[in-house]
Amino acid sequence: MIEARGLSKYYGDFKAISDISFTIRGGEITGLLGPNGAGKTTTLRLLSCYLKPDSGSISVDGKDTVTESLEVKKKIGYLPEAAPLYGDMIVYDYLKFAAELRGVFSQKVIDEVAQTCRITDVMHKNISELSKGYKQRVGFANAIVHDPAILILDEPTSGLDPIEIVEIRNLIKELGRKKTIILSTHILPEVEATCDRVIIINKGSIVADDRTDNLKNLVRGDKEIIIKVAGTDFDTLKQSLMPIDGVRNVSALDCDGLTGAIVVASYEREIRGDIFDIVVKRGWKLYEMREEVLSLEKIFSELASGGLNE
């Protein structure tokens, strides 16, 4: 378990993070989400013992990251945004070197990390010859060569193409079955695709901390319901739906051969039953009715702007 209490860090007069506290339990994949410059990388460097806090403390399984940093580092694997690779080395030699530095080298160790990170087919290639995706996998292998319980990843899919992003996300989820993972990102789909929990940071402060699904319940504003029907025109559809209690607006939605509408309604009111009853009563055919799922992008926008309703 990781416990951070009252963390603050300055760079000169600039306060990168301000009095933040959180607890990360074992077995979680936690996303540290925020815009560039929010304090994510600073927080990760503090967690991984690369920086010391100006105030506050961090403990990893009860060990302090400042006074017991050597013990903490044994428990942590850290992959920075720019993976520390040596382009003129062969992949095998690089991982052997990394394992020897940590005192864990054996052929079994190298084989296991190569298999886990799916790099067995490039073990005898120069790192400089690898694609960005393969280089990132080699970075992962380096980070887990000593089998740490905690893996810290800074923007792990930055600069990758769409196929490589999916492969790295799958690797993160696979590693998350056995390890506690903390990753930072400014990419909202990254969190939705990989994380159990998200901590949102803005301007050095935590503005939200909850399970990914639960955060979608924090925003209490209007919701949108998409409907597609046949047997009527839009004006008639709108006139029929506007009197429903809780409906704020009905706007047209383009859909070939059908009449579509976006119904904006109060979050607290469940109106899909009312819509269904009207469609049946009018003798129209209902082809689709769904409530738009609130994205993390909307949540982040609300939280970062201070527009969250309590």
ABEGO torsion letter per residue (X at the ends): XBBBBGBBBBBEABBABBGBBBBBBBGBBBBBBEBBGAGAAAAAAAAAGABBBABEBBBBGGBBAAAAAAAAAAABBBBBABBBBBAABBAAAAAAAAAAAAGABBAAAAAAAAAAAGAAAAAABBAAABBAAAAAAAAAAAAAAAGBABBBBBGAABGBBAAAAAAAAAAAAAAAAABBBBBBBABAAAAAAABABBBBBBGGBBABBBBAAAAAAABBBBBBBBBBBBGBBAAAAAAAAAABBGBABBBBBBBBGBBBBBBBBBAABBAAAAAAAAAAAAGBBBABBBBBBBBAAAAAAAAAAGABBX
